[in-house]
Amino acid sequence: MWKLKLAGALAVVVVALTVVLQNTQAVEVRFLFGKAALPAAALLGIALLLGFALGILFSLLLPARRRTR
């Protein structure tokens, strides 16, 4: 089972890296307090890392539900 999870995680990483590395053009991002121009790859990378970190944080903070039969 762990090999299947590892293969799935590797596939997600490969797809994410492919998307990030293919988007190198600069984009303008507007925040509440200003705007910035940065590569789309950086923006996608930041979003992926934030999503990963929030997923780990919520999985650790929220109690796991046990399946009862």
Gaussian input, Z-matrix of N, CA and C with variables (Angstrom, degrees):
# hf/3-21g

backbone

0 1
 N
 C     1     B1
 C     2     B2     1     A1
 N     3     B3     2     A2     1     D1
 C     4     B4     3     A3     2     D2
 C     5     B5     4     A4     3     D3
 N     6     B6     5     A5     4     D4
 C     7     B7     6     A6     5     D5
 C     8     B8     7     A7     6     D6
 N     9     B9     8     A8     7     D7
 C    10    B10     9     A9     8     D8
 C    11    B11    10    A10     9     D9
 N    12    B12    11    A11    10    D10
 C    13    B13    12    A12    11    D11
 C    14    B14    13    A13    12    D12
 N    15    B15    14    A14    13    D13
 C    16    B16    15    A15    14    D14
 C    17    B17    16    A16    15    D15
 N    18    B18    17    A17    16    D16
 C    19    B19    18    A18    17    D17
 C    20    B20    19    A19    18    D18
 N    21    B21    20    A20    19    D19
 C    22    B22    21    A21    20    D20
 C    23    B23    22    A22    21    D21
 N    24    B24    23    A23    22    D22
 C    25    B25    24    A24    23    D23
 C    26    B26    25    A25    24    D24
 N    27    B27    26    A26    25    D25
 C    28    B28    27    A27    26    D26
 C    29    B29    28    A28    27    D27
 N    30    B30    29    A29    28    D28
 C    31    B31    30    A30    29    D29
 C    32    B32    31    A31    30    D30
 N    33    B33    32    A32    31    D31
 C    34    B34    33    A33    32    D32
 C    35    B35    34    A34    33    D33
 N    36    B36    35    A35    34    D34
 C    37    B37    36    A36    35    D35
 C    38    B38    37    A37    36    D36
 N    39    B39    38    A38    37    D37
 C    40    B40    39    A39    38    D38
 C    41    B41    40    A40    39    D39
 N    42    B42    41    A41    40    D40
 C    43    B43    42    A42    41    D41
 C    44    B44    43    A43    42    D42
 N    45    B45    44    A44    43    D43
 C    46    B46    45    A45    44    D44
 C    47    B47    46    A46    45    D45
 N    48    B48    47    A47    46    D46
 C    49    B49    48    A48    47    D47
 C    50    B50    49    A49    48    D48
 N    51    B51    50    A50    49    D49
 C    52    B52    51    A51    50    D50
 C    53    B53    52    A52    51    D51
 N    54    B54    53    A53    52    D52
 C    55    B55    54    A54    53    D53
 C    56    B56    55    A55    54    D54
 N    57    B57    56    A56    55    D55
 C    58    B58    57    A57    56    D56
 C    59    B59    58    A58    57    D57
 N    60    B60    59    A59    58    D58
 C    61    B61    60    A60    59    D59
 C    62    B62    61    A61    60    D60
 N    63    B63    62    A62    61    D61
 C    64    B64    63    A63    62    D62
 C    65    B65    64    A64    63    D63
 N    66    B66    65    A65    64    D64
 C    67    B67    66    A66    65    D65
 C    68    B68    67    A67    66    D66
 N    69    B69    68    A68    67    D67
 C    70    B70    69    A69    68    D68
 C    71    B71    70    A70    69    D69
 N    72    B72    71    A71    70    D70
 C    73    B73    72    A72    71    D71
 C    74    B74    73    A73    72    D72
 N    75    B75    74    A74    73    D73
 C    76    B76    75    A75    74    D74
 C    77    B77    76    A76    75    D75
 N    78    B78    77    A77    76    D76
 C    79    B79    78    A78    77    D77
 C    80    B80    79    A79    78    D78
 N    81    B81    80    A80    79    D79
 C    82    B82    81    A81    80    D80
 C    83    B83    82    A82    81    D81
 N    84    B84    83    A83    82    D82
 C    85    B85    84    A84    83    D83
 C    86    B86    85    A85    84    D84
 N    87    B87    86    A86    85    D85
 C    88    B88    87    A87    86    D86
 C    89    B89    88    A88    87    D87
 N    90    B90    89    A89    88    D88
 C    91    B91    90    A90    89    D89
 C    92    B92    91    A91    90    D90
 N    93    B93    92    A92    91    D91
 C    94    B94    93    A93    92    D92
 C    95    B95    94    A94    93    D93
 N    96    B96    95    A95    94    D94
 C    97    B97    96    A96    95    D95
 C    98    B98    97    A97    96    D96
 N    99    B99    98    A98    97    D97
 C   100   B100    99    A99    98    D98
 C   101   B101   100   A100    99    D99
 N   102   B102   101   A101   100   D100
 C   103   B103   102   A102   101   D101
 C   104   B104   103   A103   102   D102
 N   105   B105   104   A104   103   D103
 C   106   B106   105   A105   104   D104
 C   107   B107   106   A106   105   D105
 N   108   B108   107   A107   106   D106
 C   109   B109   108   A108   107   D107
 C   110   B110   109   A109   108   D108
 N   111   B111   110   A110   109   D109
 C   112   B112   111   A111   110   D110
 C   113   B113   112   A112   111   D111
 N   114   B114   113   A113   112   D112
 C   115   B115   114   A114   113   D113
 C   116   B116   115   A115   114   D114
 N   117   B117   116   A116   115   D115
 C   118   B118   117   A117   116   D116
 C   119   B119   118   A118   117   D117
 N   120   B120   119   A119   118   D118
 C   121   B121   120   A120   119   D119
 C   122   B122   121   A121   120   D120
 N   123   B123   122   A122   121   D121
 C   124   B124   123   A123   122   D122
 C   125   B125   124   A124   123   D123
 N   126   B126   125   A125   124   D124
 C   127   B127   126   A126   125   D125
 C   128   B128   127   A127   126   D126
 N   129   B129   128   A128   127   D127
 C   130   B130   129   A129   128   D128
 C   131   B131   130   A130   129   D129
 N   132   B132   131   A131   130   D130
 C   133   B133   132   A132   131   D131
 C   134   B134   133   A133   132   D132
 N   135   B135   134   A134   133   D133
 C   136   B136   135   A135   134   D134
 C   137   B137   136   A136   135   D135
 N   138   B138   137   A137   136   D136
 C   139   B139   138   A138   137   D137
 C   140   B140   139   A139   138   D138
 N   141   B141   140   A140   139   D139
 C   142   B142   141   A141   140   D140
 C   143   B143   142   A142   141   D141
 N   144   B144   143   A143   142   D142
 C   145   B145   144   A144   143   D143
 C   146   B146   145   A145   144   D144
 N   147   B147   146   A146   145   D145
 C   148   B148   147   A147   146   D146
 C   149   B149   148   A148   147   D147
 N   150   B150   149   A149   148   D148
 C   151   B151   150   A150   149   D149
 C   152   B152   151   A151   150   D150
 N   153   B153   152   A152   151   D151
 C   154   B154   153   A153   152   D152
 C   155   B155   154   A154   153   D153
 N   156   B156   155   A155   154   D154
 C   157   B157   156   A156   155   D155
 C   158   B158   157   A157   156   D156
 N   159   B159   158   A158   157   D157
 C   160   B160   159   A159   158   D158
 C   161   B161   160   A160   159   D159
 N   162   B162   161   A161   160   D160
 C   163   B163   162   A162   161   D161
 C   164   B164   163   A163   162   D162
 N   165   B165   164   A164   163   D163
 C   166   B166   165   A165   164   D164
 C   167   B167   166   A166   165   D165
 N   168   B168   167   A167   166   D166
 C   169   B169   168   A168   167   D167
 C   170   B170   169   A169   168   D168
 N   171   B171   170   A170   169   D169
 C   172   B172   171   A171   170   D170
 C   173   B173   172   A172   171   D171
 N   174   B174   173   A173   172   D172
 C   175   B175   174   A174   173   D173
 C   176   B176   175   A175   174   D174
 N   177   B177   176   A176   175   D175
 C   178   B178   177   A177   176   D176
 C   179   B179   178   A178   177   D177
 N   180   B180   179   A179   178   D178
 C   181   B181   180   A180   179   D179
 C   182   B182   181   A181   180   D180
 N   183   B183   182   A182   181   D181
 C   184   B184   183   A183   182   D182
 C   185   B185   184   A184   183   D183
 N   186   B186   185   A185   184   D184
 C   187   B187   186   A186   185   D185
 C   188   B188   187   A187   186   D186
 N   189   B189   188   A188   187   D187
 C   190   B190   189   A189   188   D188
 C   191   B191   190   A190   189   D189
 N   192   B192   191   A191   190   D190
 C   193   B193   192   A192   191   D191
 C   194   B194   193   A193   192   D192
 N   195   B195   194   A194   193   D193
 C   196   B196   195   A195   194   D194
 C   197   B197   196   A196   195   D195
 N   198   B198   197   A197   196   D196
 C   199   B199   198   A198   197   D197
 C   200   B200   199   A199   198   D198
 N   201   B201   200   A200   199   D199
 C   202   B202   201   A201   200   D200
 C   203   B203   202   A202   201   D201
 N   204   B204   203   A203   202   D202
 C   205   B205   204   A204   203   D203
 C   206   B206   205   A205   204   D204

   B1=1.4504
   B2=1.5306
   B3=1.3320
   B4=1.4623
   B5=1.5140
   B6=1.3346
   B7=1.4619
   B8=1.5247
   B9=1.3209
   B10=1.4652
   B11=1.5232
   B12=1.3261
   B13=1.4608
   B14=1.5279
   B15=1.3244
   B16=1.4557
   B17=1.5246
   B18=1.3183
   B19=1.4638
   B20=1.5274
   B21=1.3235
   B22=1.4650
   B23=1.5165
   B24=1.3201
   B25=1.4622
   B26=1.5194
   B27=1.3142
   B28=1.4579
   B29=1.5232
   B30=1.3228
   B31=1.4619
   B32=1.5284
   B33=1.3202
   B34=1.4657
   B35=1.5208
   B36=1.3198
   B37=1.4593
   B38=1.5253
   B39=1.3224
   B40=1.4647
   B41=1.5221
   B42=1.3243
   B43=1.4674
   B44=1.5285
   B45=1.3247
   B46=1.4643
   B47=1.5243
   B48=1.3263
   B49=1.4607
   B50=1.5232
   B51=1.3223
   B52=1.4652
   B53=1.5220
   B54=1.3099
   B55=1.4693
   B56=1.5219
   B57=1.3117
   B58=1.4659
   B59=1.5224
   B60=1.3199
   B61=1.4574
   B62=1.5282
   B63=1.3210
   B64=1.4589
   B65=1.5222
   B66=1.3033
   B67=1.4596
   B68=1.5217
   B69=1.3286
   B70=1.4597
   B71=1.5228
   B72=1.3153
   B73=1.4658
   B74=1.5321
   B75=1.3107
   B76=1.4738
   B77=1.5259
   B78=1.3003
   B79=1.4618
   B80=1.5261
   B81=1.3134
   B82=1.4607
   B83=1.5183
   B84=1.3134
   B85=1.4585
   B86=1.5126
   B87=1.3313
   B88=1.4683
   B89=1.5177
   B90=1.3110
   B91=1.4577
   B92=1.5225
   B93=1.3167
   B94=1.4615
   B95=1.5236
   B96=1.3067
   B97=1.4516
   B98=1.5233
   B99=1.3154
   B100=1.4631
   B101=1.5077
   B102=1.3343
   B103=1.4505
   B104=1.5175
   B105=1.3247
   B106=1.4586
   B107=1.5224
   B108=1.3253
   B109=1.4556
   B110=1.5261
   B111=1.3228
   B112=1.4412
   B113=1.5188
   B114=1.3217
   B115=1.4630
   B116=1.5313
   B117=1.3228
   B118=1.4612
   B119=1.5246
   B120=1.3265
   B121=1.4644
   B122=1.5285
   B123=1.3147
   B124=1.4637
   B125=1.5238
   B126=1.3203
   B127=1.4606
   B128=1.5294
   B129=1.3287
   B130=1.4656
   B131=1.5284
   B132=1.3206
   B133=1.4617
   B134=1.5135
   B135=1.3277
   B136=1.4669
   B137=1.5229
   B138=1.3329
   B139=1.4651
   B140=1.5317
   B141=1.3389
   B142=1.4655
   B143=1.5240
   B144=1.3241
   B145=1.4636
   B146=1.5254
   B147=1.3317
   B148=1.4694
   B149=1.5246
   B150=1.3193
   B151=1.4649
   B152=1.5134
   B153=1.3254
   B154=1.4621
   B155=1.5259
   B156=1.3241
   B157=1.4657
   B158=1.5280
   B159=1.3349
   B160=1.4700
   B161=1.5275
   B162=1.3212
   B163=1.4627
   B164=1.5109
   B165=1.3217
   B166=1.4720
   B167=1.5231
   B168=1.3393
   B169=1.4609
   B170=1.5253
   B171=1.3320
   B172=1.4655
   B173=1.5247
   B174=1.3285
   B175=1.4598
   B176=1.5317
   B177=1.3184
   B178=1.4633
   B179=1.5206
   B180=1.3340
   B181=1.4636
   B182=1.5240
   B183=1.3242
   B184=1.4553
   B185=1.5190
   B186=1.3249
   B187=1.4783
   B188=1.5234
   B189=1.3190
   B190=1.4602
   B191=1.5220
   B192=1.3161
   B193=1.4651
   B194=1.5223
   B195=1.2947
   B196=1.4648
   B197=1.5202
   B198=1.3107
   B199=1.4542
   B200=1.5219
   B201=1.3087
   B202=1.4673
   B203=1.5201
   B204=1.2970
   B205=1.4749
   B206=1.4879
   A1=111.23
   A2=116.08
   A3=118.74
   A4=111.00
   A5=117.84
   A6=120.32
   A7=110.87
   A8=116.30
   A9=120.75
   A10=110.82
   A11=117.09
   A12=120.83
   A13=111.23
   A14=116.19
   A15=120.68
   A16=111.19
   A17=117.45
   A18=121.25
   A19=110.72
   A20=117.53
   A21=121.30
   A22=111.76
   A23=116.62
   A24=120.61
   A25=110.82
   A26=117.29
   A27=121.37
   A28=111.28
   A29=116.83
   A30=120.63
   A31=111.05
   A32=117.48
   A33=121.29
   A34=110.42
   A35=117.55
   A36=121.58
   A37=110.57
   A38=117.39
   A39=120.94
   A40=110.85
   A41=117.48
   A42=120.44
   A43=110.49
   A44=117.36
   A45=120.73
   A46=111.06
   A47=117.24
   A48=120.21
   A49=111.92
   A50=116.87
   A51=120.46
   A52=110.84
   A53=116.97
   A54=120.68
   A55=110.58
   A56=116.96
   A57=120.63
   A58=110.79
   A59=117.61
   A60=120.43
   A61=113.58
   A62=118.10
   A63=120.47
   A64=112.67
   A65=118.32
   A66=122.29
   A67=109.69
   A68=115.76
   A69=119.75
   A70=113.57
   A71=118.22
   A72=119.69
   A73=110.66
   A74=115.01
   A75=120.23
   A76=109.87
   A77=115.60
   A78=121.99
   A79=108.38
   A80=115.55
   A81=120.88
   A82=109.06
   A83=115.57
   A84=121.95
   A85=108.03
   A86=116.34
   A87=120.91
   A88=109.56
   A89=115.00
   A90=122.47
   A91=108.27
   A92=116.23
   A93=119.78
   A94=111.40
   A95=116.89
   A96=120.81
   A97=113.42
   A98=119.20
   A99=120.55
   A100=111.24
   A101=115.08
   A102=119.33
   A103=109.61
   A104=114.96
   A105=120.89
   A106=108.80
   A107=115.50
   A108=121.70
   A109=108.09
   A110=116.36
   A111=121.27
   A112=109.16
   A113=117.80
   A114=119.99
   A115=111.03
   A116=115.24
   A117=119.58
   A118=110.58
   A119=117.39
   A120=120.84
   A121=110.68
   A122=117.20
   A123=120.44
   A124=110.76
   A125=116.21
   A126=120.60
   A127=110.99
   A128=116.54
   A129=120.08
   A130=111.27
   A131=116.98
   A132=120.45
   A133=112.16
   A134=115.93
   A135=120.23
   A136=110.66
   A137=116.71
   A138=120.50
   A139=111.24
   A140=116.85
   A141=119.71
   A142=111.64
   A143=116.72
   A144=119.66
   A145=111.85
   A146=117.18
   A147=119.96
   A148=111.48
   A149=116.48
   A150=119.99
   A151=112.21
   A152=116.71
   A153=120.94
   A154=110.65
   A155=116.70
   A156=120.74
   A157=111.24
   A158=117.07
   A159=119.61
   A160=111.57
   A161=117.32
   A162=120.47
   A163=112.09
   A164=116.54
   A165=120.51
   A166=110.38
   A167=116.73
   A168=120.81
   A169=111.57
   A170=117.06
   A171=119.70
   A172=111.97
   A173=117.54
   A174=118.64
   A175=111.07
   A176=117.22
   A177=119.71
   A178=112.39
   A179=117.44
   A180=120.49
   A181=113.60
   A182=116.79
   A183=119.77
   A184=109.56
   A185=116.60
   A186=118.15
   A187=110.33
   A188=115.51
   A189=120.95
   A190=108.81
   A191=115.67
   A192=120.27
   A193=108.18
   A194=115.39
   A195=121.02
   A196=108.61
   A197=115.34
   A198=119.16
   A199=109.22
   A200=115.86
   A201=120.28
   A202=108.36
   A203=115.76
   A204=120.57
   A205=110.86
   D1=-36.87
   D2=-178.06
   D3=-68.34
   D4=-27.84
   D5=177.25
   D6=-67.95
   D7=-36.73
   D8=177.46
   D9=-66.51
   D10=-41.84
   D11=177.61
   D12=-64.92
   D13=-40.38
   D14=178.18
   D15=-64.59
   D16=-42.11
   D17=178.15
   D18=-64.72
   D19=-39.95
   D20=177.55
   D21=-64.90
   D22=-43.72
   D23=178.93
   D24=-64.94
   D25=-39.74
   D26=178.10
   D27=-64.91
   D28=-39.89
   D29=177.55
   D30=-63.61
   D31=-41.29
   D32=178.23
   D33=-63.81
   D34=-42.01
   D35=179.64
   D36=-64.28
   D37=-43.02
   D38=-179.93
   D39=-63.84
   D40=-44.48
   D41=179.19
   D42=-65.11
   D43=-42.69
   D44=179.96
   D45=-63.16
   D46=-44.35
   D47=178.68
   D48=-64.66
   D49=-37.70
   D50=177.82
   D51=-62.58
   D52=-45.54
   D53=179.74
   D54=-64.52
   D55=-44.08
   D56=-178.32
   D57=-64.55
   D58=-45.90
   D59=-175.31
   D60=-72.96
   D61=-20.14
   D62=178.50
   D63=-85.96
   D64=-8.08
   D65=-178.45
   D66=-112.06
   D67=78.07
   D68=-175.55
   D69=-101.75
   D70=-5.64
   D71=-179.08
   D72=-69.80
   D73=153.11
   D74=-178.74
   D75=-78.77
   D76=140.38
   D77=176.69
   D78=-128.62
   D79=153.96
   D80=177.65
   D81=-100.56
   D82=128.58
   D83=-179.06
   D84=-116.63
   D85=129.38
   D86=177.94
   D87=-103.90
   D88=125.48
   D89=175.68
   D90=-102.75
   D91=177.77
   D92=177.26
   D93=-64.60
   D94=-31.29
   D95=-173.69
   D96=-107.14
   D97=4.01
   D98=179.44
   D99=164.69
   D100=-164.37
   D101=177.88
   D102=-140.32
   D103=158.00
   D104=-178.50
   D105=-145.39
   D106=148.27
   D107=174.18
   D108=-108.22
   D109=123.68
   D110=179.72
   D111=-147.19
   D112=160.68
   D113=179.26
   D114=-63.17
   D115=144.43
   D116=178.85
   D117=-61.54
   D118=-31.01
   D119=178.45
   D120=-61.79
   D121=-41.47
   D122=178.68
   D123=-65.29
   D124=-41.98
   D125=179.80
   D126=-64.24
   D127=-43.72
   D128=177.79
   D129=-65.71
   D130=-40.04
   D131=178.34
   D132=-62.74
   D133=-42.38
   D134=177.76
   D135=-63.04
   D136=-43.23
   D137=179.56
   D138=-64.20
   D139=-40.75
   D140=178.06
   D141=-64.49
   D142=-43.79
   D143=179.95
   D144=-66.03
   D145=-40.62
   D146=177.06
   D147=-63.82
   D148=-42.47
   D149=177.91
   D150=-63.10
   D151=-42.25
   D152=177.58
   D153=-63.13
   D154=-46.55
   D155=-178.78
   D156=-63.46
   D157=-42.27
   D158=178.56
   D159=-66.15
   D160=-37.80
   D161=177.05
   D162=-62.08
   D163=-44.24
   D164=177.61
   D165=-64.61
   D166=-44.33
   D167=-179.07
   D168=-60.78
   D169=-47.55
   D170=-179.46
   D171=-67.15
   D172=-35.22
   D173=179.08
   D174=-68.17
   D175=-28.44
   D176=178.14
   D177=-82.39
   D178=-32.07
   D179=-175.76
   D180=-84.85
   D181=-35.94
   D182=-178.10
   D183=-84.96
   D184=137.43
   D185=-179.08
   D186=-67.73
   D187=142.44
   D188=178.87
   D189=-76.79
   D190=137.98
   D191=177.07
   D192=-89.14
   D193=130.57
   D194=178.17
   D195=-91.93
   D196=138.43
   D197=176.61
   D198=-79.54
   D199=130.65
   D200=177.39
   D201=-113.87
   D202=140.27
   D203=-179.90
   D204=-119.03

